[in-house]
Amino acid sequence: MGGLPDEGGDPGDVPPTPPPGPDADQADDRPDEVHELLRRLATAADDARPGGGGNAAAKLCRACVDLMDISGASVSLSGDEDTRALWWSSDETAGRLAEAQYSLGDGPCRSALELVSPVLAADLAVRPDAARWPVFAEQAVALDVRAVFSLPLSPGGIMALGTLDLYRRTPGALSDRDRSLALPAADAITDAFLLLDRLPDGGEPGRWMAAAENDREEVHQATGMLMVFLELDPRQALARLRAHAFTRGQTVTEAARDVIAGRETLRD
């Protein structure tokens, strides 16, 4: 994975740099904390190996939350545009942020997947971040979240298998220290995923992705029904389903189940 870009805007844009996070006045070179993170990452990676203790994603993300200036973290796995599974989240807010981005089909993690590059939103309450993902930004701020930092899990930087998503309740860019911790954390989570994925049953990620595939089938079935009911093309039908889920405070899968069961036709 390459270096982290500046927060906000598309790659190549040079927006004004927001003020750094609350820890910016602390020294950036903290070798003890870097060593501690690397030690915990190595321990978690060992847990991903056959015969290890398991819960690699939880230990890796917990190290991020404990040692970085963030409020929470999550790891989401991605099969394709319509298949995502939340592998682990540190708290309910982190999980809701991940689900919101899947339901909306938009947000920093979606951009990180598409670009295969870190996407850092330093303040979702103001431009340029609020303008880039307006609906997601509104939802995030409603959850008392101001900054989101998404890093792709990309072996070799070729394709993204998912994202490591960090959030903070206060606005501000990642400090240099936290940037130096975020990259090895994302790389270690990628390595853990690949190790688990090689287990005979696909390991923990395999089970999560199997569940996500089941959810995707329900979304596809509901999308097909809406295409018939409303005479829409596939993209329009999926967008309609996502919009309905958003207005009702549902996940896309929950909205799809309502359509399949005949409880909703989305004609109104």
C-alpha positions in Angstrom: 0.0 0.0 0.0 1.3 3.5 -0.8 1.5 6.4 1.5 -1.6 8.2 2.9 -3.0 11.1 0.9 -4.0 14.4 2.3 -7.5 14.4 3.8 -10.5 15.4 1.7 -11.2 15.6 -2.0 -10.3 13.4 -4.8 -6.7 12.3 -5.3 -4.8 15.1 -6.9 -7.0 17.8 -5.3 -5.2 20.0 -2.8 -7.9 21.3 -0.4 -7.0 23.4 2.6 -5.6 21.0 5.3 -8.0 20.9 8.3 -6.5 21.4 11.7 -4.9 18.3 13.2 -6.6 16.1 15.7 -6.4 16.6 19.5 -3.1 14.8 19.8 -1.2 17.0 17.3 0.6 18.9 20.1 2.2 15.6 21.2 5.5 14.5 19.8 5.1 12.5 16.6 8.1 10.2 17.2 6.9 7.8 19.9 8.9 4.6 19.2 7.5 2.8 22.3 4.0 3.1 20.9 5.1 2.1 17.4 6.8 -1.0 18.9 3.8 -1.8 21.0 1.5 -1.7 17.9 3.9 -3.8 15.9 4.1 -6.3 18.8 0.3 -6.6 19.0 -0.1 -6.8 15.2 2.4 -9.7 15.2 0.5 -11.5 18.0 -2.8 -11.0 16.2 -1.3 -12.3 12.9 -0.1 -15.4 14.7 -3.7 -15.9 15.9 -4.8 -16.0 12.2 -2.6 -19.0 11.5 -3.9 -22.6 11.8 -4.0 -23.5 15.4 -3.9 -19.9 16.5 -6.2 -18.3 19.0 -8.5 -16.7 16.5 -10.2 -13.3 16.7 -7.4 -11.8 14.7 -9.5 -8.9 13.4 -10.7 -8.0 16.9 -7.1 -7.9 18.2 -5.8 -5.9 15.3 -8.5 -3.3 15.5 -8.4 -3.1 19.2 -4.7 -2.2 18.9 -5.6 0.6 16.6 -8.2 2.0 19.0 -5.9 1.7 22.0 -2.9 3.3 20.4 -4.2 5.8 17.9 -6.2 9.0 18.3 -9.5 7.5 17.1 -12.8 6.7 18.7 -13.5 3.3 17.0 -12.7 1.0 14.1 -14.1 -1.7 12.0 -13.0 -4.1 9.2 -15.3 -4.8 6.3 -14.7 -7.5 3.6 -15.8 -7.0 0.0 -16.7 -9.7 -2.5 -17.9 -7.3 -5.2 -19.9 -4.1 -5.5 -23.0 -5.6 -3.9 -21.3 -7.9 -1.4 -19.9 -6.6 1.8 -19.5 -8.2 5.2 -18.7 -6.5 8.5 -15.9 -8.7 9.9 -15.5 -6.8 13.2 -16.3 -3.5 14.8 -15.2 -1.9 18.0 -18.6 -0.6 18.9 -22.1 0.0 17.6 -21.3 3.3 16.0 -18.5 1.7 13.9 -20.9 -1.0 12.8 -23.6 1.5 11.9 -21.1 3.6 9.8 -20.1 0.5 7.9 -23.7 -0.5 7.3 -24.7 3.0 6.2 -22.0 3.0 3.5 -23.2 -0.4 2.2 -26.8 0.7 2.2 -26.1 4.0 0.5 -23.5 2.6 -1.9 -21.4 5.6 -1.0 -18.9 6.9 1.6 -15.2 6.9 2.3 -14.9 3.1 2.4 -16.6 2.8 -1.0 -14.2 5.3 -2.4 -11.2 3.5 -0.8 -12.4 0.3 -2.4 -12.8 1.8 -5.9 -9.5 3.8 -5.7 -7.5 1.1 -3.9 -6.1 4.0 -2.0 -6.6 5.5 1.5 -9.4 8.0 1.7 -9.2 10.4 4.7 -12.2 12.6 5.6 -11.0 15.0 8.3 -14.4 16.8 8.8 -17.7 15.4 7.5 -19.5 18.5 8.7 -17.9 20.9 6.2 -16.6 21.0 2.6 -15.0 19.2 0.9 -15.9 16.0 2.7 -19.5 16.9 3.4 -19.9 17.7 -0.3 -18.2 14.5 -1.5 -20.6 12.2 0.3 -23.5 14.4 1.4 -26.0 11.8 2.5 -23.4 9.6 4.3 -21.8 12.7 5.9 -25.2 13.8 7.3 -25.7 10.3 8.8 -22.3 10.2 10.3 -22.6 13.6 11.9 -26.0 12.5 13.3 -24.1 9.7 15.0 -21.7 12.2 16.5 -18.9 11.3 14.1 -16.9 14.0 12.5 -13.9 12.2 10.9 -13.6 8.9 9.0 -10.4 7.4 7.7 -10.7 4.3 5.3 -7.7 2.2 4.3 -8.0 -0.5 1.7 -6.9 -4.0 2.5 -5.0 -4.5 -0.7 -2.2 -7.1 -1.1 0.3 -5.6 -3.5 -1.9 -2.5 -4.0 -3.7 -4.3 -6.9 -7.2 -4.8 -5.6 -9.0 -4.2 -2.4 -10.3 -7.1 -0.4 -12.0 -4.8 2.1 -11.3 -1.8 4.3 -10.0 -0.8 7.7 -12.3 2.0 8.7 -11.3 4.3 11.6 -13.6 7.1 13.0 -13.2 9.9 15.4 -15.9 12.0 17.2 -13.8 15.2 16.8 -12.7 16.7 13.5 -9.1 16.9 12.4 -6.5 15.2 10.2 -4.6 12.1 11.3 -1.4 13.1 13.0 1.9 12.0 11.5 2.2 9.4 14.2 -1.2 7.9 13.6 -0.5 7.8 9.9 2.7 5.8 10.6 0.6 3.4 12.6 -2.4 3.1 10.3 -0.4 1.7 7.3 1.2 -1.3 9.1 -2.2 -2.0 10.8 -4.0 -2.2 7.4 -1.2 -4.4 6.0 -1.3 -6.7 9.1 -5.1 -7.1 8.8 -4.7 -7.9 5.1 -2.1 -10.6 5.9 -4.4 -12.0 8.6 -7.3 -12.2 6.1 -5.2 -14.0 3.6 -4.0 -16.5 6.2 -7.5 -17.2 7.4 -8.8 -17.4 3.9 -6.4 -20.3 3.2 -7.9 -22.5 5.9 -9.9 -25.5 4.7 -13.3 -24.0 5.5 -12.3 -20.5 4.4 -11.8 -19.5 8.0 -13.5 -16.6 9.7 -13.6 -14.4 6.6 -15.1 -17.3 4.6 -18.0 -17.7 7.0 -18.6 -13.9 6.9 -18.5 -13.8 3.1 -20.8 -16.8 2.8 -23.4 -14.9 5.0 -22.9 -11.8 2.8 -23.5 -13.9 -0.3 -26.8 -15.0 1.1 -27.7 -11.4 1.8 -26.7 -10.4 -1.7 -29.0 -13.1 -3.2 -31.9 -11.5 -1.4 -31.0 -8.0 -2.6 -30.7 -9.3 -6.2 -34.1 -11.0 -5.9 -35.7 -7.9 -4.6 -34.0 -5.8 -7.2 -35.4 -8.1 -9.9 -38.9 -7.8 -8.5 -38.7 -4.0 -8.5 -37.5 -4.0 -12.1 -40.8 -5.8 -13.0 -43.0 -3.8 -10.6 -41.7 -0.4 -11.5 -40.3 -0.9 -15.0 -36.8 0.1 -13.9 -33.3 -1.0 -15.1 -31.1 -2.8 -12.6 -29.2 0.2 -11.3 -32.4 2.2 -10.9 -34.1 -0.6 -9.0 -31.1 -1.1 -6.7 -31.0 2.7 -6.1 -34.7 2.7 -5.3 -34.2 -0.1 -2.8 -31.3 1.6 -1.1 -33.2 4.9 -0.9 -36.2 3.1 0.6 -33.9 1.4 3.2 -32.3 4.8 4.0 -35.7 6.6 4.6 -36.9 3.7 6.8 -33.7 3.4 8.8 -33.3 -0.2 7.5 -30.4 -2.1 6.0 -30.6 -2.9 2.3 -31.1 -6.6 3.2 -34.0 -5.8 5.5 -35.7 -3.7 2.8 -35.1 -6.6 0.3 -36.8 -9.1 2.6 -39.8 -6.8 2.9 -40.1 -6.7 -0.9 -39.7 -10.4 -1.3 -42.3 -11.1 1.4 -44.8 -8.7 -0.4 -44.8 -6.3 2.5 -43.5 -3.5 0.3 -43.7 -2.8 -3.5 -42.1 0.7 -3.3 -44.8 1.9 -5.7 -45.4 5.1 -3.6 
